[in-house]
């Protein structure tokens, strides 16, 4: 580890978490899934160490605001203006939501 920092999370696991994070997983979800495997008492403590390890290794971490906007539009909670039929993004938003429902239905099958 750079600068003599020691983490419980193995270096390979931090790099794998970075790949999954860039693919769309939140760091919170990754920490929640693997905190026991990494030897932490809670998902919160694993999350803090994962964030710190990724920053120490200069791995890309999505900004909180960017993640919030992504989550809002992924789950169909678009801004009120986008839900109005006169908004220029309205048709694209509806198509995106339809695509997500179809993908979710295909995954459940």
Phi, psi and omega in degrees: 000143178293153176055027175069020181276136181242127178239156174285332183286125179298149182304318179297323180291324178294317179295320178295319177297324178296317178298315180294323179296317179291337177278354175125348178288144175277153177297325179299316179294319179296317179295321180297324182284330191239008186299320180291321178299325181274354177089027179259156180279335182212159176297328181296317180291324177294321180298314181298316179292322179297314177302313182296317180296319181293322178290321178297325180271004181057037175274146183292134177234128179294145177291148180301318182292318177300317180296321180294317179296316178301314181296321182295317183279332178295318185269011174084009179267057182292163177304152183304321181298322181292337180279345180284133183302336181277349182290139182298335181267001186301311182296319179294321179296317178296319179296320179297314180296321178297317179299317180296320179296318180295317180294321179294319177295321179292324179290328181286337182287000000 
